Amino acid sequence: MIKPAELRLGNYMLQKINTRIKFVQFDYPHFELLSKGEDKDFHQIVLKAEILESCGFTENKDYALLPQAREFVLSLPYMATRLMKFVHT
């Protein structure tokens, strides 16, 4: 199950529909199901290190919680002089 506070419009998730589990994008009808408490069929997609690395993230080797936890950082150029960093822990 997914915590409702973690869901955003457009997020991808796994949803059990009848006897199948489908990869779906979270949309307004899903919010209606959440409001009725019918979220038992929503499941999160686990982001593995390989997926993050294939999307351009790199592992932060200086992360304070290593080796118990890992942190991945995505650096993007911003106005040709700065870097914006997005962190996934």
PDB file of N, CA, C and O in Angstrom:
ATOM      1  N   MET A   1       0.839  -1.187   0.000  1.00  0.00           N
ATOM      2  CA  MET A   1       0.000   0.000   0.000  1.00  0.00           C
ATOM      3  C   MET A   1       0.880   1.245   0.000  1.00  0.00           C
ATOM      4  O   MET A   1       2.008   1.236   0.493  1.00  0.00           O
ATOM      5  N   ILE A   2       0.340   2.296  -0.558  1.00  0.00           N
ATOM      6  CA  ILE A   2       1.028   3.572  -0.632  1.00  0.00           C
ATOM      7  C   ILE A   2       0.397   4.513   0.386  1.00  0.00           C
ATOM      8  O   ILE A   2      -0.820   4.522   0.571  1.00  0.00           O
ATOM      9  N   LYS A   3       1.238   5.299   1.041  1.00  0.00           N
ATOM     10  CA  LYS A   3       0.704   6.322   1.942  1.00  0.00           C
ATOM     11  C   LYS A   3       0.087   7.424   1.078  1.00  0.00           C
ATOM     12  O   LYS A   3       0.744   7.918   0.161  1.00  0.00           O
ATOM     13  N   PRO A   4      -1.156   7.817   1.348  1.00  0.00           N
ATOM     14  CA  PRO A   4      -1.808   8.842   0.522  1.00  0.00           C
ATOM     15  C   PRO A   4      -1.020  10.141   0.416  1.00  0.00           C
ATOM     16  O   PRO A   4      -1.085  10.811  -0.615  1.00  0.00           O
ATOM     17  N   ALA A   5      -0.282  10.511   1.450  1.00  0.00           N
ATOM     18  CA  ALA A   5       0.495  11.752   1.412  1.00  0.00           C
ATOM     19  C   ALA A   5       1.648  11.686   0.411  1.00  0.00           C
ATOM     20  O   ALA A   5       2.192  12.722   0.030  1.00  0.00           O
ATOM     21  N   GLU A   6       2.024  10.488  -0.016  1.00  0.00           N
ATOM     22  CA  GLU A   6       3.129  10.339  -0.962  1.00  0.00           C
ATOM     23  C   GLU A   6       2.676  10.412  -2.416  1.00  0.00           C
ATOM     24  O   GLU A   6       3.515  10.473  -3.315  1.00  0.00           O
ATOM     25  N   LEU A   7       1.376  10.408  -2.663  1.00  0.00           N
ATOM     26  CA  LEU A   7       0.869  10.394  -4.036  1.00  0.00           C
ATOM     27  C   LEU A   7       0.692  11.797  -4.590  1.00  0.00           C
ATOM     28  O   LEU A   7       0.202  12.695  -3.905  1.00  0.00           O
ATOM     29  N   ARG A   8       1.094  11.969  -5.829  1.00  0.00           N
ATOM     30  CA  ARG A   8       0.927  13.232  -6.543  1.00  0.00           C
ATOM     31  C   ARG A   8       0.308  12.938  -7.898  1.00  0.00           C
ATOM     32  O   ARG A   8       0.520  11.866  -8.466  1.00  0.00           O
ATOM     33  N   LEU A   9      -0.447  13.877  -8.407  1.00  0.00           N
ATOM     34  CA  LEU A   9      -1.047  13.743  -9.723  1.00  0.00           C
ATOM     35  C   LEU A   9       0.061  13.512 -10.750  1.00  0.00           C
ATOM     36  O   LEU A   9       1.017  14.284 -10.818  1.00  0.00           O
ATOM     37  N   GLY A  10      -0.067  12.458 -11.541  1.00  0.00           N
ATOM     38  CA  GLY A  10       0.933  12.147 -12.555  1.00  0.00           C
ATOM     39  C   GLY A  10       1.943  11.099 -12.143  1.00  0.00           C
ATOM     40  O   GLY A  10       2.659  10.568 -12.992  1.00  0.00           O
ATOM     41  N   ASN A  11       2.020  10.784 -10.838  1.00  0.00           N
ATOM     42  CA  ASN A  11       2.931   9.725 -10.392  1.00  0.00           C
ATOM     43  C   ASN A  11       2.517   8.386 -11.008  1.00  0.00           C
ATOM     44  O   ASN A  11       1.347   8.165 -11.322  1.00  0.00           O
ATOM     45  N   TYR A  12       3.487   7.512 -11.170  1.00  0.00           N
ATOM     46  CA  TYR A  12       3.175   6.164 -11.633  1.00  0.00           C
ATOM     47  C   TYR A  12       3.098   5.235 -10.433  1.00  0.00           C
ATOM     48  O   TYR A  12       3.805   5.417  -9.441  1.00  0.00           O
ATOM     49  N   MET A  13       2.234   4.240 -10.538  1.00  0.00           N
ATOM     50  CA  MET A  13       2.061   3.267  -9.461  1.00  0.00           C
ATOM     51  C   MET A  13       1.576   1.959 -10.065  1.00  0.00           C
ATOM     52  O   MET A  13       1.246   1.891 -11.249  1.00  0.00           O
ATOM     53  N   LEU A  14       1.537   0.939  -9.248  1.00  0.00           N
ATOM     54  CA  LEU A  14       0.951  -0.331  -9.643  1.00  0.00           C
ATOM     55  C   LEU A  14      -0.432  -0.394  -9.026  1.00  0.00           C
ATOM     56  O   LEU A  14      -0.608  -0.078  -7.849  1.00  0.00           O
ATOM     57  N   GLN A  15      -1.410  -0.801  -9.813  1.00  0.00           N
ATOM     58  CA  GLN A  15      -2.782  -0.900  -9.315  1.00  0.00           C
ATOM     59  C   GLN A  15      -3.336  -2.265  -9.660  1.00  0.00           C
ATOM     60  O   GLN A  15      -3.254  -2.713 -10.804  1.00  0.00           O
ATOM     61  N   LYS A  16      -3.903  -2.925  -8.656  1.00  0.00           N
ATOM     62  CA  LYS A  16      -4.548  -4.211  -8.877  1.00  0.00           C
ATOM     63  C   LYS A  16      -5.957  -3.960  -9.386  1.00  0.00           C
ATOM     64  O   LYS A  16      -6.772  -3.328  -8.713  1.00  0.00           O
ATOM     65  N   ILE A  17      -6.233  -4.464 -10.586  1.00  0.00           N
ATOM     66  CA  ILE A  17      -7.550  -4.330 -11.197  1.00  0.00           C
ATOM     67  C   ILE A  17      -8.037  -5.739 -11.499  1.00  0.00           C
ATOM     68  O   ILE A  17      -7.486  -6.420 -12.364  1.00  0.00           O
ATOM     69  N   ASN A  18      -9.066  -6.175 -10.788  1.00  0.00           N
ATOM     70  CA  ASN A  18      -9.570  -7.553 -10.860  1.00  0.00           C
ATOM     71  C   ASN A  18      -8.441  -8.517 -10.479  1.00  0.00           C
ATOM     72  O   ASN A  18      -8.031  -8.542  -9.319  1.00  0.00           O
ATOM     73  N   THR A  19      -7.938  -9.298 -11.412  1.00  0.00           N
ATOM     74  CA  THR A  19      -6.885 -10.265 -11.083  1.00  0.00           C
ATOM     75  C   THR A  19      -5.531  -9.851 -11.648  1.00  0.00           C
ATOM     76  O   THR A  19      -4.564 -10.606 -11.545  1.00  0.00           O
ATOM     77  N   ARG A  20      -5.448  -8.656 -12.247  1.00  0.00           N
ATOM     78  CA  ARG A  20      -4.205  -8.198 -12.859  1.00  0.00           C
ATOM     79  C   ARG A  20      -3.641  -7.005 -12.107  1.00  0.00           C
ATOM     80  O   ARG A  20      -4.375  -6.241 -11.480  1.00  0.00           O
ATOM     81  N   ILE A  21      -2.330  -6.862 -12.180  1.00  0.00           N
ATOM     82  CA  ILE A  21      -1.665  -5.683 -11.622  1.00  0.00           C
ATOM     83  C   ILE A  21      -1.138  -4.882 -12.797  1.00  0.00           C
ATOM     84  O   ILE A  21      -0.359  -5.383 -13.607  1.00  0.00           O
ATOM     85  N   LYS A  22      -1.580  -3.606 -12.883  1.00  0.00           N
ATOM     86  CA  LYS A  22      -1.219  -2.763 -14.019  1.00  0.00           C
ATOM     87  C   LYS A  22      -0.379  -1.574 -13.575  1.00  0.00           C
ATOM     88  O   LYS A  22      -0.502  -1.090 -12.449  1.00  0.00           O
ATOM     89  N   PHE A  23       0.471  -1.117 -14.477  1.00  0.00           N
ATOM     90  CA  PHE A  23       1.295   0.066 -14.312  1.00  0.00           C
ATOM     91  C   PHE A  23       0.454   1.244 -14.792  1.00  0.00           C
ATOM     92  O   PHE A  23       0.188   1.358 -15.989  1.00  0.00           O
ATOM     93  N   VAL A  24       0.024   2.133 -13.873  1.00  0.00           N
ATOM     94  CA  VAL A  24      -0.876   3.228 -14.224  1.00  0.00           C
ATOM     95  C   VAL A  24      -0.343   4.564 -13.710  1.00  0.00           C
ATOM     96  O   VAL A  24       0.477   4.621 -12.793  1.00  0.00           O
ATOM     97  N   GLN A  25      -0.838   5.637 -14.332  1.00  0.00           N
ATOM     98  CA  GLN A  25      -0.492   6.981 -13.888  1.00  0.00           C
ATOM     99  C   GLN A  25      -1.597   7.475 -12.956  1.00  0.00           C
ATOM    100  O   GLN A  25      -2.780   7.375 -13.283  1.00  0.00           O
ATOM    101  N   PHE A  26      -1.212   8.005 -11.801  1.00  0.00           N
ATOM    102  CA  PHE A  26      -2.160   8.473 -10.799  1.00  0.00           C
ATOM    103  C   PHE A  26      -2.914   9.678 -11.339  1.00  0.00           C
ATOM    104  O   PHE A  26      -2.301  10.647 -11.789  1.00  0.00           O
ATOM    105  N   ASP A  27      -4.265   9.620 -11.296  1.00  0.00           N
ATOM    106  CA  ASP A  27      -5.111  10.648 -11.885  1.00  0.00           C
ATOM    107  C   ASP A  27      -6.267  10.973 -10.941  1.00  0.00           C
ATOM    108  O   ASP A  27      -6.357  10.405  -9.853  1.00  0.00           O
ATOM    109  N   TYR A  28      -7.142  11.876 -11.349  1.00  0.00           N
ATOM    110  CA  TYR A  28      -8.254  12.321 -10.496  1.00  0.00           C
ATOM    111  C   TYR A  28      -9.160  11.183 -10.004  1.00  0.00           C
ATOM    112  O   TYR A  28      -9.554  11.203  -8.838  1.00  0.00           O
ATOM    113  N   PRO A  29      -9.505  10.201 -10.832  1.00  0.00           N
ATOM    114  CA  PRO A  29     -10.346   9.108 -10.309  1.00  0.00           C
ATOM    115  C   PRO A  29      -9.680   8.351  -9.152  1.00  0.00           C
ATOM    116  O   PRO A  29     -10.364   7.806  -8.285  1.00  0.00           O
ATOM    117  N   HIS A  30      -8.354   8.322  -9.149  1.00  0.00           N
ATOM    118  CA  HIS A  30      -7.646   7.662  -8.049  1.00  0.00           C
ATOM    119  C   HIS A  30      -7.807   8.445  -6.740  1.00  0.00           C
ATOM    120  O   HIS A  30      -7.894   7.852  -5.665  1.00  0.00           O
ATOM    121  N   PHE A  31      -7.848   9.789  -6.839  1.00  0.00           N
ATOM    122  CA  PHE A  31      -8.095  10.603  -5.649  1.00  0.00           C
ATOM    123  C   PHE A  31      -9.473  10.298  -5.070  1.00  0.00           C
ATOM    124  O   PHE A  31      -9.645  10.260  -3.852  1.00  0.00           O
ATOM    125  N   GLU A  32     -10.456  10.081  -5.949  1.00  0.00           N
ATOM    126  CA  GLU A  32     -11.797   9.731  -5.477  1.00  0.00           C
ATOM    127  C   GLU A  32     -11.774   8.407  -4.721  1.00  0.00           C
ATOM    128  O   GLU A  32     -12.412   8.272  -3.677  1.00  0.00           O
ATOM    129  N   LEU A  33     -11.039   7.431  -5.250  1.00  0.00           N
ATOM    130  CA  LEU A  33     -10.927   6.144  -4.555  1.00  0.00           C
ATOM    131  C   LEU A  33     -10.250   6.324  -3.198  1.00  0.00           C
ATOM    132  O   LEU A  33     -10.657   5.711  -2.211  1.00  0.00           O
ATOM    133  N   LEU A  34      -9.213   7.167  -3.152  1.00  0.00           N
ATOM    134  CA  LEU A  34      -8.534   7.440  -1.882  1.00  0.00           C
ATOM    135  C   LEU A  34      -9.494   8.044  -0.864  1.00  0.00           C
ATOM    136  O   LEU A  34      -9.484   7.663   0.307  1.00  0.00           O
ATOM    137  N   SER A  35     -10.320   8.983  -1.307  1.00  0.00           N
ATOM    138  CA  SER A  35     -11.233   9.650  -0.373  1.00  0.00           C
ATOM    139  C   SER A  35     -12.272   8.681   0.187  1.00  0.00           C
ATOM    140  O   SER A  35     -12.813   8.909   1.268  1.00  0.00           O
ATOM    141  N   LYS A  36     -12.553   7.601  -0.544  1.00  0.00           N
ATOM    142  CA  LYS A  36     -13.504   6.587  -0.082  1.00  0.00           C
ATOM    143  C   LYS A  36     -12.815   5.475   0.707  1.00  0.00           C
ATOM    144  O   LYS A  36     -13.469   4.540   1.170  1.00  0.00           O
ATOM    145  N   GLY A  37     -11.480   5.581   0.859  1.00  0.00           N
ATOM    146  CA  GLY A  37     -10.732   4.565   1.589  1.00  0.00           C
ATOM    147  C   GLY A  37     -10.465   3.312   0.775  1.00  0.00           C
ATOM    148  O   GLY A  37     -10.153   2.262   1.338  1.00  0.00           O
ATOM    149  N   GLU A  38     -10.583   3.405  -0.529  1.00  0.00           N
ATOM    150  CA  GLU A  38     -10.383   2.244  -1.394  1.00  0.00           C
ATOM    151  C   GLU A  38      -8.977   2.269  -2.013  1.00  0.00           C
ATOM    152  O   GLU A  38      -8.827   2.228  -3.235  1.00  0.00           O
ATOM    153  N   ASP A  39      -7.969   2.336  -1.167  1.00  0.00           N
ATOM    154  CA  ASP A  39      -6.598   2.418  -1.661  1.00  0.00           C
ATOM    155  C   ASP A  39      -5.809   1.128  -1.452  1.00  0.00           C
ATOM    156  O   ASP A  39      -4.593   1.117  -1.643  1.00  0.00           O
ATOM    157  N   LYS A  40      -6.469   0.055  -1.069  1.00  0.00           N
ATOM    158  CA  LYS A  40      -5.754  -1.192  -0.792  1.00  0.00           C
ATOM    159  C   LYS A  40      -5.141  -1.813  -2.046  1.00  0.00           C
ATOM    160  O   LYS A  40      -4.249  -2.655  -1.947  1.00  0.00           O
ATOM    161  N   ASP A  41      -5.610  -1.404  -3.218  1.00  0.00           N
ATOM    162  CA  ASP A  41      -5.095  -1.950  -4.466  1.00  0.00           C
ATOM    163  C   ASP A  41      -4.024  -1.076  -5.104  1.00  0.00           C
ATOM    164  O   ASP A  41      -3.602  -1.357  -6.226  1.00  0.00           O
ATOM    165  N   PHE A  42      -3.570  -0.018  -4.419  1.00  0.00           N
ATOM    166  CA  PHE A  42      -2.494   0.842  -4.922  1.00  0.00           C
ATOM    167  C   PHE A  42      -1.182   0.373  -4.320  1.00  0.00           C
ATOM    168  O   PHE A  42      -1.083   0.180  -3.108  1.00  0.00           O
ATOM    169  N   HIS A  43      -0.177   0.191  -5.162  1.00  0.00           N
ATOM    170  CA  HIS A  43       1.130  -0.278  -4.692  1.00  0.00           C
ATOM    171  C   HIS A  43       2.233   0.579  -5.290  1.00  0.00           C
ATOM    172  O   HIS A  43       2.149   0.998  -6.444  1.00  0.00           O
ATOM    173  N   GLN A  44       3.267   0.837  -4.499  1.00  0.00           N
ATOM    174  CA  GLN A  44       4.372   1.670  -4.945  1.00  0.00           C
ATOM    175  C   GLN A  44       5.305   0.919  -5.891  1.00  0.00           C
ATOM    176  O   GLN A  44       5.359  -0.311  -5.897  1.00  0.00           O
ATOM    177  N   ILE A  45       6.023   1.681  -6.673  1.00  0.00           N
ATOM    178  CA  ILE A  45       7.051   1.129  -7.542  1.00  0.00           C
ATOM    179  C   ILE A  45       8.373   1.379  -6.844  1.00  0.00           C
ATOM    180  O   ILE A  45       8.707   2.522  -6.535  1.00  0.00           O
ATOM    181  N   VAL A  46       9.115   0.337  -6.596  1.00  0.00           N
ATOM    182  CA  VAL A  46      10.389   0.453  -5.890  1.00  0.00           C
ATOM    183  C   VAL A  46      11.458   0.957  -6.865  1.00  0.00           C
ATOM    184  O   VAL A  46      11.670   0.365  -7.923  1.00  0.00           O
ATOM    185  N   LEU A  47      12.122   2.046  -6.502  1.00  0.00           N
ATOM    186  CA  LEU A  47      13.199   2.572  -7.330  1.00  0.00           C
ATOM    187  C   LEU A  47      14.512   1.932  -6.910  1.00  0.00           C
ATOM    188  O   LEU A  47      15.022   2.200  -5.822  1.00  0.00           O
ATOM    189  N   LYS A  48      15.050   1.098  -7.764  1.00  0.00           N
ATOM    190  CA  LYS A  48      16.320   0.446  -7.492  1.00  0.00           C
ATOM    191  C   LYS A  48      17.453   1.331  -7.983  1.00  0.00           C
ATOM    192  O   LYS A  48      17.248   2.220  -8.809  1.00  0.00           O
ATOM    193  N   ALA A  49      18.638   1.081  -7.471  1.00  0.00           N
ATOM    194  CA  ALA A  49      19.814   1.869  -7.839  1.00  0.00           C
ATOM    195  C   ALA A  49      20.034   1.870  -9.349  1.00  0.00           C
ATOM    196  O   ALA A  49      20.411   2.894  -9.918  1.00  0.00           O
ATOM    197  N   GLU A  50      19.803   0.740  -9.998  1.00  0.00           N
ATOM    198  CA  GLU A  50      20.028   0.642 -11.445  1.00  0.00           C
ATOM    199  C   GLU A  50      19.093   1.583 -12.209  1.00  0.00           C
ATOM    200  O   GLU A  50      19.497   2.182 -13.206  1.00  0.00           O
ATOM    201  N   ILE A  51      17.856   1.715 -11.751  1.00  0.00           N
ATOM    202  CA  ILE A  51      16.895   2.600 -12.412  1.00  0.00           C
ATOM    203  C   ILE A  51      17.337   4.046 -12.257  1.00  0.00           C
ATOM    204  O   ILE A  51      17.343   4.803 -13.228  1.00  0.00           O
ATOM    205  N   LEU A  52      17.709   4.437 -11.034  1.00  0.00           N
ATOM    206  CA  LEU A  52      18.146   5.812 -10.803  1.00  0.00           C
ATOM    207  C   LEU A  52      19.394   6.141 -11.621  1.00  0.00           C
ATOM    208  O   LEU A  52      19.480   7.217 -12.212  1.00  0.00           O
ATOM    209  N   GLU A  53      20.354   5.228 -11.660  1.00  0.00           N
ATOM    210  CA  GLU A  53      21.586   5.468 -12.409  1.00  0.00           C
ATOM    211  C   GLU A  53      21.315   5.570 -13.907  1.00  0.00           C
ATOM    212  O   GLU A  53      21.961   6.357 -14.597  1.00  0.00           O
ATOM    213  N   SER A  54      20.367   4.782 -14.417  1.00  0.00           N
ATOM    214  CA  SER A  54      20.049   4.858 -15.847  1.00  0.00           C
ATOM    215  C   SER A  54      19.360   6.177 -16.204  1.00  0.00           C
ATOM    216  O   SER A  54      19.329   6.564 -17.372  1.00  0.00           O
ATOM    217  N   CYS A  55      18.807   6.868 -15.197  1.00  0.00           N
ATOM    218  CA  CYS A  55      18.166   8.169 -15.413  1.00  0.00           C
ATOM    219  C   CYS A  55      19.127   9.329 -15.173  1.00  0.00           C
ATOM    220  O   CYS A  55      18.715  10.488 -15.224  1.00  0.00           O
ATOM    221  N   GLY A  56      20.394   9.039 -14.912  1.00  0.00           N
ATOM    222  CA  GLY A  56      21.385  10.095 -14.750  1.00  0.00           C
ATOM    223  C   GLY A  56      21.760  10.425 -13.318  1.00  0.00           C
ATOM    224  O   GLY A  56      22.602  11.296 -13.099  1.00  0.00           O
ATOM    225  N   PHE A  57      21.160   9.755 -12.323  1.00  0.00           N
ATOM    226  CA  PHE A  57      21.526   9.984 -10.928  1.00  0.00           C
ATOM    227  C   PHE A  57      22.869   9.321 -10.633  1.00  0.00           C
ATOM    228  O   PHE A  57      23.212   8.304 -11.236  1.00  0.00           O
ATOM    229  N   THR A  58      23.619   9.897  -9.713  1.00  0.00           N
ATOM    230  CA  THR A  58      24.862   9.288  -9.251  1.00  0.00           C
ATOM    231  C   THR A  58      24.777   9.120  -7.739  1.00  0.00           C
ATOM    232  O   THR A  58      24.106   9.890  -7.052  1.00  0.00           O
ATOM    233  N   GLU A  59      25.463   8.111  -7.237  1.00  0.00           N
ATOM    234  CA  GLU A  59      25.423   7.861  -5.799  1.00  0.00           C
ATOM    235  C   GLU A  59      26.341   8.823  -5.071  1.00  0.00           C
ATOM    236  O   GLU A  59      27.474   9.057  -5.492  1.00  0.00           O
ATOM    237  N   ASN A  60      25.842   9.379  -3.971  1.00  0.00           N
ATOM    238  CA  ASN A  60      26.627  10.270  -3.128  1.00  0.00           C
ATOM    239  C   ASN A  60      27.458   9.404  -2.186  1.00  0.00           C
ATOM    240  O   ASN A  60      26.934   8.854  -1.217  1.00  0.00           O
ATOM    241  N   LYS A  61      28.734   9.286  -2.467  1.00  0.00           N
ATOM    242  CA  LYS A  61      29.620   8.439  -1.654  1.00  0.00           C
ATOM    243  C   LYS A  61      29.934   9.062  -0.292  1.00  0.00           C
ATOM    244  O   LYS A  61      30.454   8.380   0.590  1.00  0.00           O
ATOM    245  N   ASP A  62      29.623  10.355  -0.110  1.00  0.00           N
ATOM    246  CA  ASP A  62      29.876  11.044   1.161  1.00  0.00           C
ATOM    247  C   ASP A  62      28.642  11.072   2.061  1.00  0.00           C
ATOM    248  O   ASP A  62      28.634  11.774   3.072  1.00  0.00           O
ATOM    249  N   TYR A  63      27.609  10.325   1.712  1.00  0.00           N
ATOM    250  CA  TYR A  63      26.358  10.321   2.480  1.00  0.00           C
ATOM    251  C   TYR A  63      26.615   9.806   3.894  1.00  0.00           C
ATOM    252  O   TYR A  63      27.253   8.770   4.082  1.00  0.00           O
ATOM    253  N   ALA A  64      26.116  10.535   4.873  1.00  0.00           N
ATOM    254  CA  ALA A  64      26.414  10.237   6.283  1.00  0.00           C
ATOM    255  C   ALA A  64      25.853   8.898   6.748  1.00  0.00           C
ATOM    256  O   ALA A  64      26.396   8.317   7.688  1.00  0.00           O
ATOM    257  N   LEU A  65      24.802   8.390   6.139  1.00  0.00           N
ATOM    258  CA  LEU A  65      24.173   7.156   6.614  1.00  0.00           C
ATOM    259  C   LEU A  65      24.652   5.907   5.885  1.00  0.00           C
ATOM    260  O   LEU A  65      24.093   4.830   6.092  1.00  0.00           O
ATOM    261  N   LEU A  66      25.682   6.024   5.030  1.00  0.00           N
ATOM    262  CA  LEU A  66      26.227   4.832   4.381  1.00  0.00           C
ATOM    263  C   LEU A  66      26.795   3.907   5.437  1.00  0.00           C
ATOM    264  O   LEU A  66      27.346   4.431   6.405  1.00  0.00           O
ATOM    265  N   PRO A  67      26.724   2.629   5.359  1.00  0.00           N
ATOM    266  CA  PRO A  67      26.158   1.789   4.314  1.00  0.00           C
ATOM    267  C   PRO A  67      24.700   1.397   4.580  1.00  0.00           C
ATOM    268  O   PRO A  67      24.115   0.678   3.771  1.00  0.00           O
ATOM    269  N   GLN A  68      24.100   1.842   5.680  1.00  0.00           N
ATOM    270  CA  GLN A  68      22.719   1.456   5.985  1.00  0.00           C
ATOM    271  C   GLN A  68      21.731   2.044   4.988  1.00  0.00           C
ATOM    272  O   GLN A  68      20.719   1.411   4.687  1.00  0.00           O
ATOM    273  N   ALA A  69      21.996   3.227   4.471  1.00  0.00           N
ATOM    274  CA  ALA A  69      21.116   3.883   3.517  1.00  0.00           C
ATOM    275  C   ALA A  69      21.968   4.510   2.423  1.00  0.00           C
ATOM    276  O   ALA A  69      23.147   4.803   2.624  1.00  0.00           O
ATOM    277  N   ARG A  70      21.358   4.707   1.277  1.00  0.00           N
ATOM    278  CA  ARG A  70      22.070   5.288   0.150  1.00  0.00           C
ATOM    279  C   ARG A  70      21.350   6.539  -0.330  1.00  0.00           C
ATOM    280  O   ARG A  70      20.133   6.656  -0.187  1.00  0.00           O
ATOM    281  N   GLU A  71      22.108   7.474  -0.900  1.00  0.00           N
ATOM    282  CA  GLU A  71      21.540   8.698  -1.441  1.00  0.00           C
ATOM    283  C   GLU A  71      22.020   8.857  -2.881  1.00  0.00           C
ATOM    284  O   GLU A  71      23.192   8.643  -3.190  1.00  0.00           O
ATOM    285  N   PHE A  72      21.090   9.238  -3.751  1.00  0.00           N
ATOM    286  CA  PHE A  72      21.425   9.474  -5.152  1.00  0.00           C
ATOM    287  C   PHE A  72      21.135  10.922  -5.493  1.00  0.00           C
ATOM    288  O   PHE A  72      20.146  11.488  -5.028  1.00  0.00           O
ATOM    289  N   VAL A  73      22.001  11.526  -6.309  1.00  0.00           N
ATOM    290  CA  VAL A  73      21.904  12.941  -6.633  1.00  0.00           C
ATOM    291  C   VAL A  73      21.868  13.099  -8.153  1.00  0.00           C
ATOM    292  O   VAL A  73      22.602  12.425  -8.875  1.00  0.00           O
ATOM    293  N   LEU A  74      21.005  13.999  -8.625  1.00  0.00           N
ATOM    294  CA  LEU A  74      20.950  14.349 -10.035  1.00  0.00           C
ATOM    295  C   LEU A  74      21.374  15.804 -10.158  1.00  0.00           C
ATOM    296  O   LEU A  74      20.727  16.692  -9.604  1.00  0.00           O
ATOM    297  N   SER A  75      22.448  16.047 -10.874  1.00  0.00           N
ATOM    298  CA  SER A  75      22.940  17.418 -11.073  1.00  0.00           C
ATOM    299  C   SER A  75      22.569  17.881 -12.469  1.00  0.00           C
ATOM    300  O   SER A  75      22.875  17.216 -13.458  1.00  0.00           O
ATOM    301  N   LEU A  76      21.911  19.021 -12.539  1.00  0.00           N
ATOM    302  CA  LEU A  76      21.496  19.596 -13.813  1.00  0.00           C
ATOM    303  C   LEU A  76      22.089  20.991 -13.967  1.00  0.00           C
ATOM    304  O   LEU A  76      22.114  21.756 -13.003  1.00  0.00           O
ATOM    305  N   PRO A  77      22.566  21.337 -15.163  1.00  0.00           N
ATOM    306  CA  PRO A  77      23.077  22.694 -15.372  1.00  0.00           C
ATOM    307  C   PRO A  77      21.954  23.714 -15.269  1.00  0.00           C
ATOM    308  O   PRO A  77      20.833  23.463 -15.710  1.00  0.00           O
ATOM    309  N   TYR A  78      22.256  24.850 -14.693  1.00  0.00           N
ATOM    310  CA  TYR A  78      21.261  25.907 -14.515  1.00  0.00           C
ATOM    311  C   TYR A  78      21.905  27.237 -14.865  1.00  0.00           C
ATOM    312  O   TYR A  78      22.846  27.660 -14.194  1.00  0.00           O
ATOM    313  N   MET A  79      21.425  27.890 -15.883  1.00  0.00           N
ATOM    314  CA  MET A  79      21.929  29.183 -16.348  1.00  0.00           C
ATOM    315  C   MET A  79      23.428  29.146 -16.639  1.00  0.00           C
ATOM    316  O   MET A  79      24.114  30.156 -16.478  1.00  0.00           O
ATOM    317  N   ALA A  80      23.934  28.010 -17.057  1.00  0.00           N
ATOM    318  CA  ALA A  80      25.309  27.818 -17.524  1.00  0.00           C
ATOM    319  C   ALA A  80      26.388  28.046 -16.469  1.00  0.00           C
ATOM    320  O   ALA A  80      27.567  27.866 -16.774  1.00  0.00           O
ATOM    321  N   THR A  81      26.038  28.435 -15.242  1.00  0.00           N
ATOM    322  CA  THR A  81      27.075  28.656 -14.243  1.00  0.00           C
ATOM    323  C   THR A  81      26.814  27.916 -12.935  1.00  0.00           C
ATOM    324  O   THR A  81      27.733  27.740 -12.136  1.00  0.00           O
ATOM    325  N   ARG A  82      25.593  27.486 -12.707  1.00  0.00           N
ATOM    326  CA  ARG A  82      25.253  26.827 -11.446  1.00  0.00           C
ATOM    327  C   ARG A  82      24.774  25.409 -11.712  1.00  0.00           C
ATOM    328  O   ARG A  82      24.449  25.052 -12.844  1.00  0.00           O
ATOM    329  N   LEU A  83      24.735  24.610 -10.659  1.00  0.00           N
ATOM    330  CA  LEU A  83      24.169  23.272 -10.748  1.00  0.00           C
ATOM    331  C   LEU A  83      22.998  23.174  -9.794  1.00  0.00           C
ATOM    332  O   LEU A  83      23.078  23.606  -8.644  1.00  0.00           O
ATOM    333  N   MET A  84      21.906  22.598 -10.284  1.00  0.00           N
ATOM    334  CA  MET A  84      20.767  22.293  -9.414  1.00  0.00           C
ATOM    335  C   MET A  84      20.886  20.829  -9.041  1.00  0.00           C
ATOM    336  O   MET A  84      21.143  19.996  -9.910  1.00  0.00           O
ATOM    337  N   LYS A  85      20.708  20.496  -7.783  1.00  0.00           N
ATOM    338  CA  LYS A  85      20.816  19.111  -7.354  1.00  0.00           C
ATOM    339  C   LYS A  85      19.481  18.619  -6.844  1.00  0.00           C
ATOM    340  O   LYS A  85      18.827  19.273  -6.031  1.00  0.00           O
ATOM    341  N   PHE A  86      19.082  17.445  -7.336  1.00  0.00           N
ATOM    342  CA  PHE A  86      17.886  16.769  -6.882  1.00  0.00           C
ATOM    343  C   PHE A  86      18.341  15.525  -6.156  1.00  0.00           C
ATOM    344  O   PHE A  86      19.166  14.771  -6.673  1.00  0.00           O
ATOM    345  N   VAL A  87      17.816  15.298  -4.964  1.00  0.00           N
ATOM    346  CA  VAL A  87      18.296  14.202  -4.128  1.00  0.00           C
ATOM    347  C   VAL A  87      17.191  13.181  -3.931  1.00  0.00           C
ATOM    348  O   VAL A  87      16.043  13.537  -3.664  1.00  0.00           O
ATOM    349  N   HIS A  88      17.546  11.902  -4.065  1.00  0.00           N
ATOM    350  CA  HIS A  88      16.620  10.796  -3.762  1.00  0.00           C
ATOM    351  C   HIS A  88      17.306   9.918  -2.730  1.00  0.00           C
ATOM    352  O   HIS A  88      18.380   9.375  -2.987  1.00  0.00           O
ATOM    353  N   THR A  89      16.683   9.776  -1.549  1.00  0.00           N
ATOM    354  CA  THR A  89      17.284   8.929  -0.504  1.00  0.00           C
ATOM    355  C   THR A  89      16.468   7.679  -0.326  1.00  0.00           C
ATOM    356  O   THR A  89      16.804   6.835   0.505  1.00  0.00           O
TER     357      THR A  89
END
